[in-house]
Amino acid sequence: MMLFKGFASDDAGRVVTQIGGIHQSYFKMKKSDSTKSLLIKSEQLLRIEDHDFAMRPGFGGAAIPVGIDVQVESIDSISEVNMDFTMTLYLRHYWQDDRLAFPSSSNRSRTFDARLVKKIWVPDVFFVHSKRSFIHDTTMENIMLRVYPDGNILYSVRITVTALCAMDFSSFPLDTQNCSLELESYAYNENDLMLYWKNGNDSLRTDEIVLSQFFIEEFHPSFGLAFYSSTGWYNRLYINFILRRHIFFFMLQTYFPTMLMVMLSWVSFWIDRRAVPARVSLGITTVLTMSTIITGVSASMPQVSYVKAVDIYLWASFLFVFLSVIEYATVNYFTTVEEMKKLKGGKIPANFNATQTMAFDGCYHDNDIDLMPFPELPSTPNTERSRTATLRTSRNSAAEPPPTEGTRLRRKKSIKHNLSFIMSNSYMIDSYSRVIFPMTYLLFNIIYWSLYSSR
């Protein structure tokens, strides 16, 4: 009896377990079936199987109007090298499709995700001049379809697109760029589909966008037509925005270092012209630094065939640095030529040590040479005759009447004489350069900044 009871209780446990498993399976199947039936009800409500959604609404009649509304979320990057920009936006389409109208007592719309979008007709809007684009899919595809009882449809999608922007760098980095994102139907021309801004100028909205190198001056929509010879005219919508570049970054990275290098090259004008190693090394250092700055700026810019504003400034500054090196080469050459003339003219005393004087920089210098007056030569019959002739000439010239009042006699100095004067006073080149170089560079900066800042 006890054994029977044991078997009975064991069977009862099995029965309860089996009933519980059947109960859970039943509810799982019921839950799955209810989801399937809900999907079937939605498709039946919209009568998706009753229509051919490969055709546009109102096929064969007038063009279907499709309103566009855009909200710009961010401008992710702007590349000068690739001449493009990357933008993330919400693109919303509005149109009416009577085939999706459904009866509703509460007049409430129904919202669906990307799964239903693939079964109905949607506008085939694409981005003209886009290089790449994608629809965000985390955690699901960012697509929303809302259907109203009267057949009006809202189709919204979140997209990131990289598009071409034809930039003009003639005023870089004091430039302003005009870029636009263009929307157009790919398959339907103006006879089949009419794109328009849903709310006029209010159809384009932007979040607060902050860029590192640009300030966004303006966002505005516009409308136009595009013609293709093989397919006809198409409606095209434009998202236009104006970008003005921040100059402060380039002032710190390019302009200020360039100015300092130019001013540093002027230091050589105050260094003694005999200090050849100091002045040459300073000149070469500034030239190489300027070359590095120019190379760095060129590497971050597209290889355009015209001259940019920054190129004008950098190459003009490079010219000032290069001329400072040429200036010292000229001073050193004139000094050497003059001292060699004095050496050949016999103005060097017998006890002059040439090796000691040239040991510093390889040139003779007038401060190291004691220029004593020559002793008088002994008198000879020939010298006496020449001296007498000279005295006669001077007496005759003294006997001539002076020029009348108002007459000015001035001997024109030849170029050779002026050059000889400069060569004999080469230190004056440094004196003039101390004034001419800074004043010329200051004038160049005034013209440069007034010209490009006004654009």
Salt bridges, closest charged atoms under 4 A:
ASP10 OD2 - ARG14 NH2 3.64
GLU43 OE2 - LYS119 NZ 2.44
ASP69 OD1 - ARG92 NH1 3.23
ASP69 OD1 - ARG205 NH2 3.04
GLU73 OE1 - ARG158 NE 3.01
GLU80 OE2 - ARG245 NH1 2.54
ASP84 OD2 - LYS131 NZ 3.08
ASP97 OD1 - ARG99 NE 2.95
ASP113 OD2 - ARG115 NH2 2.86
ASP175 OD1 - ARG245 NE 2.69
GLU182 OE1 - HIS129 NE2 3.78
GLU182 OE1 - ARG236 NH1 3.06
GLU184 OE1 - ARG236 NE 2.67
ASP192 OD1 - ARG56 NH2 3.53
GLU217 OE2 - ARG244 NE 2.65
GLU218 OE2 - HIS220 ND1 3.29
ASP272 OD1 - ARG274 NH1 3.46
ASP311 OD2 - LYS308 NZ 2.98
GLU327 OE1 - ARG279 NH2 3.29
GLU339 OE2 - HIS365 ND1 3.20
ASP361 OD2 - HIS365 NE2 3.04
ASP366 OD1 - ARG274 NH2 3.41
ASP430 OD2 - ARG279 NH1 2.86
